[in-house]
Amino acid sequence: MLSRRTLLTTLAVLPIIPVNARAALMRAIPGGEEFPAVGLGTWQAFDIDAGAPQNGEASAALQALIDHGGRLVDTSPMYGRAEAALGRAAQGHADRLYLASKIFTSGEAAGRVQFESSLRLLKRERMDLMQVHNLVDTAVHLKTLREQRELGRLRHIGITHYVASAHADLCRWMRNESLDFVQVNYSLLEPEAASTVLPLAAERGIGVLINRPFAEGALFNRVRGQAVPEWAAEELGCSSWAQCLLKWILAEPAVTTVLCGTRNPRHVADNLGALHGPLPDAAQRRRLANAVLH
């Protein structure tokens, strides 16, 4: 056994590892590649003009994502100017980011135009992930996306929705199509996916992206003015309510990456803090739910 003096001497010469250099929580996607389990969404946050000062914030948010162990960024033509803003902010980071966008239109020709527009705006020759947004004209656009994947212009294909009433439709497509990803709403206020989409995704080997993790801020309203429970800080390493809410979601092993929409670099860094420390077990999830909802 080491003496106390020997132990202290040994510890004194060990390198100090910064928080953002610690091993981040990773989840496997189809094909075996592993992704950091928290990513960045661009809805509203990246809907900015080319000359607006907010472009600096968008660039800083992407840098914070990379610095704190994140990789995946999700956008859509539905989000106004977000694709263009993301394309500007992502310059110089092409090899460090996995970019996901969507087709949100009706008709094959219009879908093909949107696919080409996404490549142009995001400054990519090959897209990482394209999704059929909110199941609009799904069969038509999945055919287009399969063709683009065969041509080597696209890596992964997915479908999305953001309301529980669409989960049954998502599941039908998941059963009948060969998909790489499904994107779905899931949070303490919207837990329905846990009994439908998530188990089916695990069964079918489909990656899961989570949208609306904070229920558009409604969850923060519930805990406004309340301190993070001491037990959550001590047992789970949570330093903010955002980390508590994200860890509640990440305790579901079927979840690949949770998308948090913001261009505030401080919020990005805080959200990525959920990649570190223990995840809650069933009892701790119940305690978090009680702390937030009651």
N, C-alpha and C positions, 0 to 999 in steps of 0.2 A: 504494500500500500504506500501511496505517496504521502510524505509528510506535508503539513500545512505550508511550511516554508517552500518546499519544492513545488507544490501546486501553484502557489502565488507567483513564484518566479517564472514558471512555465506560462501561466496566463498572461504575465506582463509582456512577453515577447510575441504573443499571438497577434496577428493583424486584426485591426478593427474593421468589420465589414459594414458598410453603410446599409441603411434599410433598403434602398432601392436596388441593391446588389444581391439581396437574398434571393434564394430560389423562389420563383413565383408559382402560384397554382396553375398548372397546365392541364388541359383536357384534349384528348385525341379526337380528331375528325376523320371522316372516311378516307382511307388510304394510309392512316397511321400517323400523319403529321400532328404535332401537338401545338395547341394555341394557348396563349394566356387567357384566363377565364373572365377577364373584364376588358371590354373594349369601349369604343367611342361612337356615339350616334350624332347625327348632324341635323336632325329635324329642328327647324326654327333657328337653332344656334348658328348655323352656317349659311343662312339665307341672307347674304350680304353682297353689296355691290363691289365691283372690282377696285374702286378707289377709296372705299370706306376704311376708316381707321381700325375697324373691327377685324380686318384681315390680319393685323398683327396679333390679336388675341387668338385667332384661329391657328396661326402658325405656332404660337406658344403652346396652345393646347395639344397640338400634335407632338411637339417636342417633349412636353410633359408625359404624354402617353408612352413615347419611346423610352424616355429616361426612367420611367417607373415600371417598365416591363410589359407594356401593352403592345398590341400589334394590329388588331382588327378595327377598321373604321367602316361604318355603314352609312349609305346615303341613298338618294332616289331622285328621279326627275320630278316627283311630286313635291319635293322640298324646295321649290322655287329655284334660287341661285346656288343651292348648296353644292351641287356637283362641281360647278365652276370654282367656287370658293375652296373646296377640298382639293381640287386639282392644283390650284395656286399654292396652297399651304403645303401640299405633299411633295413639291419639287425638291429634289435632293434626298428624298427619303424612300424612293421607289423600292429599294431592296429590303427595307425594314418594315414596310406596311403591307397588310393584306386588305385590299379595298373591295367592298361589296356594294353593288348598286342594284337597280331594279328596272323592270319594264312595267309601266303603268299607263296603258292605253289599250284601245280595242283595234283588232285587225292585224293581220300579218305584216303588211307593208309598214304600218305605223310602228309596230314593235321593232322591226328591223332598223328603222330610222332612229328610234330611241337607243337601241344597242350601239349604233355607230356614234351617236351623239355622246353617250356615256364614255366611250373610249376617247373621243376627242377632248371632252371637257376634263376628264381625269388624267389626260396625257399618258394614256396607256396603249400599248400595242396588243396587250392581252389582259383580259379582265380576270380577277381572281374568283369572284362570285357574282352571278347575276340571278336575281330572284323575280318571280312573278308577284308583283305587288298587289296585296289584298285579293288575290285569286281572280284578277280581271282577265278574262279571255285566256284562261290557264292552258287549255289544250293547245291552242294556237302558238302561244309564246314558248311553251316547253319544247315544242317541235323545233322552233327557231334556235333555242338555246342548245338543244342537243346537236344540231348541225354546226353551230359555232364551236362547240366543244370538240367535235370531230375534226374541225379545221385547225384546232390548236389555238384558237383565239379566246378560249374561255376554259378555266379550270374546273369550276364547280357550279352546280345548278340548285336552285331552291325555290320555295314558295313562302309567302308571308301572310299574316293577318294580325289584327290588333284588338279584336273583341272576342269574348267567349262564345258568342252566338255563332261564330264561324269555325269553331274547333272541330265540329263534326265534318265539315267540308274539308278542312285541312287533313283530317285523318283519312278520308276517302282517297284523296290524292296521294297521301303517304303510302297507303296500301297498294295502290294500283300503278304507281310510277317509281322509277329508279331515281331517287332524289339524294342529293348530298346534304342539304340543309333544309330545315324548316325554321321560320322565325315566328315567334308567338309571344303574346302578352302573358306575364306571370309575375306576381308579387303577393305580398301579404293581403292586399285588398282585392286582388284578382287571381285567386289560387286554382282556378278550375283546370288549367292545363295539367296539373299534377295527376289527375285521374284519367286523362284522355291522351293528349298529345305526347307528354313526356314518356310514359311507358311504351307507347307505340314506337316512338323514335328510338328508344333503347333496343327494342325488339328488332327493328329494321336496320339498325346501324346508321341512323340519320343524325347528323349534327344538329344541335339546337341553339339558336340565337334568341335571346330574351329581349323583348322591347317593353317599355313602360315599367321598369323595375321600381320606380317610385310613384307609380300611378299619377303621372304628370304633376308631381309635387304634393298630392293629397296626403301621402304618408308623412311628409315633413310637417304638414300642418297639424297632424295629430300629436306630434312630439315636440312642437315648438315650445321653447322655454323649459323643457325637461332635460336633465343631464343624462348622458349615457349610463345605464345601470353599471354599478361597480363590478358586478359579477361578469358582465359582458366584456368589460375592459380586462379584467383579471384572467378569465377563462378562455376568451376568444381573441384577445388582443385588439378589440375594437376601440378606436379613439374618436369615432363619430357615429351619428345615427346612420349616415349613408353606408358605412361599413357594416353595421348591424343588419341593415335591410338587404345588402348585397350578399352577405354570408348566409342569411336565411335562404336566399334563392340558390346559392352555390352548393348548399348542402344536398341538393338534388343532383345525383351523379350523372343524370342524362343531360344536364345543362352544359353546353360547350362554352359559350361566351355571353355575358350580360352586357348589353349596350346601354351606355349612360350618355344622354344627350346634353352636351355643354360645350362652350368654347372658353370657359374659365379654367386656366391652367391649374389654379389651386384646387378647384373641384375635381379636375382630372386626377391630380396627385392623390387627393383624399380617396377617391373611388378606387384607385389602383391599390391602395392600402389593404383592401379586402382580399388581395391575392396572398397575403401573408398571415401566418398564425393558424390556429385550429379552426375547423368548421364546426358549427353546432351539431350536436346529436339530436335525436328526436325530442328529448326532454328540454334541451336548451332552445330548440326551435319553438316549442310551446311557450317557454318563458319569454322569448322575444315577442311572440305574437301577443301575449297578454300585456306586455309592457307597452306595446304600440297601439293595440286596438281597444284596450279597456282602461 
